[in-house]
Amino acid sequence: MCRVLAYLGQPVLLDEILYGTEGGLVRQAVDPQLMLLLNLGGFGLTAWAPGFLQPSEPFVYRVPAVPTFDRNLRALARKLEATALLAHVRGVLYDERERVGTHNVHPFLFEGVSVALAQNGDLYDFGRMRFDLVQHVRPELAAMIEGTTDTEWVYALVLSMLDDPFGPVGVEDAADAVERALDVLREVRAARGIAVQSPVNLVLTNGNWIVATRFAFDYGWYPEDGSFFAGEREHDFTSLWFRPPDRSDAFASLIVASEPVTRHHVGWFEVPEYAMVVAERNDDGIVLDARELPW
């Protein structure tokens, strides 16, 4: 399983979020608190700030290395401030058949698209599903898929649910697209007879809003074999947490993450199972909402 973090708020030094706390995202690559596996498949981020040359286009950094040993990332983090961030450490199976490379590192952000996406989860038996999704994905988006992950296909699928994936995307349109994409995945899984637990924690942002899901297909159902999926913790519903803005300061920050970035969980709230967090920045600050997702 991976670890993901999204930030929305006042300008903050990336070093503070990625390194500055005892449970920062870089530490979660090798010392996560709410999972057993290390996250050794790469690191990526997209960051937005008003001071950028083109503020609507984020700074993108993706490498197939463990961020713990990345001097370039640390140097950038000490210099770069952002008002929005989506960052991810990728977890992969400890298997020589696993494909580790920049093309599979999250977050995904297609050229000409304003929305980035990262996932904490995996779709069981995705190889049998992959090409069933082609009919639901716009050809111009399918052509942009470079890697082998289920996440990049889910990203293309979510974008395909938008009226115009290359135009401005509002938070409600994004939330609706995510729900429609989950419906398509449910239908494809049913058609293939796939009924094994598959967590799909998605986090999307365009720098002005965040949409995040805590969701799983067929929770509690595992294959009777020696696979990784069979060995997962049977009652582990993949985690997602958020730290909301302080009510006394409407312009304070919002963090959504796979697990709290502090050792103590005071001020953090766990997102309910089968729920979506929707947050948007406006003139009054950050507006936060939580919605139920159908099983």
C-alpha distance (Angstrom), angle and dihedral (degrees) to the residues before:
residue distance angle dihedral
M1 . . .
C2 3.79 . .
R3 3.79 132.7 .
V4 3.80 122.0 -128.5
L5 3.81 134.9 -175.0
A6 3.80 132.5 -171.6
Y7 3.80 126.1 -172.0
L8 3.80 131.4 -167.8
G9 3.79 124.1 174.9
Q10 3.77 145.7 61.2
P11 3.82 118.9 -3.2
V12 3.78 110.9 -71.1
L13 3.78 132.4 178.6
L14 3.81 109.4 -109.2
D15 3.78 89.2 -135.7
E16 3.79 88.7 65.3
I17 3.80 93.5 56.2
L18 3.79 100.5 35.9
Y19 3.82 99.4 38.0
G20 3.78 109.9 3.6
T21 3.79 100.6 86.7
E22 3.78 132.4 56.9
G23 3.81 90.2 -112.8
G24 3.81 98.8 37.3
L25 3.77 119.3 153.7
V26 3.81 94.8 -103.6
R27 3.80 89.7 54.9
Q28 3.82 89.5 49.2
A29 3.80 88.8 64.9
V30 3.81 90.3 72.1
D31 3.81 103.8 11.1
P32 3.81 110.9 37.6
Q33 3.79 115.7 167.5
L34 3.81 101.4 -154.6
M35 3.79 100.3 45.5
L36 3.79 138.6 44.5
L37 3.80 103.1 -135.6
L38 3.79 129.8 79.9
N39 3.81 119.1 -121.7
L40 3.79 104.4 -128.8
G41 3.82 103.5 149.3
G42 3.80 100.7 93.1
F43 3.79 144.9 -73.7
G44 3.78 132.9 -106.8
L45 3.78 141.6 169.5
T46 3.77 142.6 -178.9
A47 3.80 116.7 -157.8
W48 3.81 132.3 -174.0
A49 3.82 130.0 -161.2
P50 3.83 134.9 164.9
G51 3.80 90.3 -126.2
F52 3.79 94.7 61.8
L53 3.80 117.2 112.3
Q54 3.82 88.3 -113.6
P55 3.83 103.9 21.8
S56 3.80 95.0 -167.8
E57 3.80 91.1 58.7
P58 3.81 115.3 71.1
F59 3.75 129.5 -136.5
V60 3.82 106.6 -107.3
Y61 3.81 126.4 -154.5
R62 3.82 121.7 173.8
V63 3.80 128.0 163.8
P64 3.82 132.5 163.6
A65 3.81 90.8 -132.7
V66 3.79 134.1 98.8
P67 3.84 106.4 -95.1
T68 3.80 92.0 -139.9
F69 3.82 89.3 77.4
D70 3.82 98.1 35.9
R71 3.84 108.9 115.4
N72 3.80 92.2 176.8
L73 3.80 91.6 56.5
R74 3.79 91.7 49.4
A75 3.79 91.5 49.7
L76 3.81 92.3 49.5
A77 3.80 92.2 45.4
R78 3.80 90.5 56.3
K79 3.81 91.2 55.1
L80 3.79 106.2 34.5
E81 3.81 126.1 82.9
A82 3.79 122.0 -168.7
T83 3.79 138.7 -174.1
A84 3.81 91.5 -158.2
L85 3.78 132.9 24.7
L86 3.78 140.2 177.4
A87 3.80 113.8 -170.9
H88 3.80 133.1 170.3
V89 3.80 141.7 -174.9
R90 3.79 111.3 -156.3
G91 3.76 122.8 -133.4
V92 3.81 118.4 -156.3
L93 3.78 136.5 176.6
Y94 3.78 115.4 -90.9
D95 3.78 91.4 -115.2
E96 3.81 133.9 120.4
R97 3.80 89.2 -130.2
E98 3.80 92.0 62.7
R99 3.81 113.6 109.6
V100 3.79 110.5 -133.3
G101 3.79 116.3 -178.8
T102 3.79 144.6 113.4
H103 3.81 90.5 -89.2
N104 3.82 89.5 66.0
V105 3.81 98.5 43.7
H106 3.81 119.2 111.0
P107 2.99 145.6 -102.0
F108 3.78 97.3 65.2
L109 3.78 118.1 -151.0
F110 3.79 118.7 170.4
E111 3.79 119.5 -148.9
G112 3.79 111.5 -89.9
V113 3.83 93.2 15.8
S114 3.81 122.0 112.0
V115 3.82 97.7 -158.6
A116 3.81 122.9 83.3
L117 3.81 124.7 -164.8
A118 3.79 137.2 -164.1
Q119 3.80 128.8 178.2
N120 3.76 138.5 -151.8
G121 3.78 103.6 -162.4
D122 3.77 144.8 48.6
L123 3.78 137.0 -121.3
Y124 3.79 110.9 -127.5
D125 3.82 114.5 -124.9
F126 3.77 91.0 4.6
G127 3.79 91.5 163.9
R128 3.80 89.5 72.1
M129 3.79 91.6 48.1
R130 3.78 101.3 43.0
F131 3.77 101.2 88.7
D132 3.79 94.0 36.4
L133 3.81 84.7 69.9
V134 3.81 93.3 59.2
Q135 3.81 92.7 85.4
H136 3.82 89.1 55.4
V137 3.82 97.5 46.4
R138 3.79 122.8 79.6
P139 3.83 110.0 -112.3
E140 3.80 92.8 -125.7
L141 3.81 89.6 55.0
A142 3.80 94.9 43.3
A143 3.79 87.6 55.0
M144 3.81 89.9 58.8
I145 3.81 94.8 58.4
E146 3.80 107.2 110.5
G147 3.79 105.0 163.7
T148 3.78 139.8 59.1
T149 3.79 101.9 -118.4
D150 3.77 127.0 116.4
T151 3.82 87.1 -134.5
E152 3.79 94.7 66.0
W153 3.80 90.2 51.4
V154 3.80 90.6 48.4
Y155 3.81 88.3 49.7
A156 3.81 91.1 52.9
L157 3.79 89.5 46.1
V158 3.82 93.4 52.3
L159 3.81 90.9 48.3
S160 3.80 89.5 50.0
M161 3.79 89.7 58.8
L162 3.83 89.6 63.3
D163 3.80 122.2 90.9
D164 3.81 89.4 -128.7
P165 3.82 115.9 8.3
F166 3.81 90.5 -175.8
G167 3.80 95.3 53.3
P168 3.80 133.4 68.1
V169 3.82 111.9 -54.0
G170 3.80 122.3 -153.5
V171 3.76 122.4 -149.9
E172 3.82 94.1 -111.7
D173 3.79 91.2 50.9
A174 3.79 89.7 50.6
A175 3.82 93.0 48.8
D176 3.79 90.9 49.3
A177 3.82 91.5 48.2
V178 3.81 91.0 53.0
E179 3.81 92.2 51.7
R180 3.81 91.6 48.1
A181 3.80 90.7 49.1
L182 3.81 90.8 52.1
D183 3.79 88.4 51.9
V184 3.81 90.6 53.6
L185 3.80 91.8 48.8
R186 3.79 89.8 49.9
E187 3.81 91.3 52.4
V188 3.81 93.5 47.1
R189 3.80 92.2 48.8
A190 3.80 90.9 49.9
A191 3.80 92.1 49.1
R192 3.81 89.6 52.9
G193 3.79 93.8 43.8
I194 3.81 92.6 -118.1
A195 3.80 110.4 156.8
V196 3.80 105.2 156.9
Q197 3.79 123.9 120.8
S198 3.80 110.4 -85.9
P199 3.81 119.6 175.1
V200 3.81 115.9 -148.7
N201 3.79 108.8 -173.5
L202 3.80 103.2 168.0
V203 3.80 125.9 -174.1
L204 3.81 119.8 -169.3
T205 3.79 132.9 176.1
N206 3.78 141.9 162.2
G207 3.78 94.9 -166.2
N208 3.81 94.3 -92.2
W209 3.80 101.1 60.9
I210 3.80 141.9 19.2
V211 3.80 128.4 -143.2
A212 3.81 116.5 -173.8
T213 3.80 132.9 172.6
R214 3.77 133.5 -157.3
F215 3.76 101.3 -162.7
A216 3.81 143.3 138.2
F217 3.77 134.0 -172.3
D218 3.83 115.3 -133.9
Y219 3.79 95.7 -3.0
G220 3.81 112.7 -154.0
W221 3.82 97.6 19.4
Y222 3.81 116.2 116.7
P223 3.81 134.5 173.9
E224 3.78 119.1 -107.0
D225 3.79 97.3 -123.4
G226 3.78 140.8 85.1
S227 3.78 96.2 -89.2
F228 3.79 127.7 126.6
F229 3.79 88.9 -107.8
A230 3.80 90.9 56.5
G231 3.79 90.3 51.1
E232 3.78 97.8 52.2
R233 3.77 118.7 112.2
E234 3.77 102.8 -82.7
H235 3.78 97.1 -141.3
D236 3.81 97.3 36.6
F237 3.80 110.6 121.2
T238 3.81 103.0 -168.4
S239 3.79 108.1 -102.5
L240 3.81 130.7 -118.2
W241 3.81 125.7 174.6
F242 3.77 137.4 179.2
R243 3.77 137.7 -163.3
P244 3.81 108.2 -150.9
P245 3.79 127.6 -149.2
D246 3.77 115.9 -83.2
R247 3.81 106.8 -99.9
S248 3.78 89.4 -134.1
D249 3.81 90.1 60.6
A250 3.79 115.2 42.6
F251 3.80 90.9 -171.2
A252 3.78 95.9 55.2
S253 3.79 120.5 118.7
L254 3.78 132.9 -85.4
I255 3.80 121.8 -148.3
V256 3.81 123.9 -169.7
A257 3.79 114.8 -173.4
S258 3.78 144.5 157.9
E259 3.78 87.1 -113.4
P260 3.82 135.4 -1.3
V261 3.78 114.4 -78.7
T262 3.80 90.0 -140.0
R263 3.80 125.4 69.0
H264 3.78 90.7 -128.6
H265 3.79 115.4 61.7
V266 3.80 97.5 -149.6
G267 3.80 108.5 136.5
W268 3.80 93.1 17.4
F269 3.82 124.4 111.1
E270 3.77 126.9 -160.2
V271 3.78 114.0 -127.9
P272 3.84 108.8 -120.9
E273 3.77 118.7 -110.1
Y274 3.82 113.2 -91.1
A275 3.78 93.1 19.0
M276 3.78 140.1 126.1
V277 3.80 125.9 -144.6
V278 3.81 114.7 -149.4
A279 3.79 120.2 -172.0
E280 3.79 131.0 171.4
R281 3.76 135.3 -178.4
N282 3.83 115.9 -131.6
D283 3.80 138.3 156.2
D284 3.81 90.8 -75.1
G285 3.79 95.8 50.2
I286 3.80 130.2 -99.6
V287 3.80 118.9 -14.7
L288 3.81 112.8 -156.0
D289 3.79 129.1 -165.5
A290 3.83 136.0 169.5
R291 3.79 123.4 -152.8
E292 3.76 135.5 -172.9
L293 3.79 119.4 -113.1
P294 3.81 121.4 -149.2
W295 3.77 115.3 -110.8
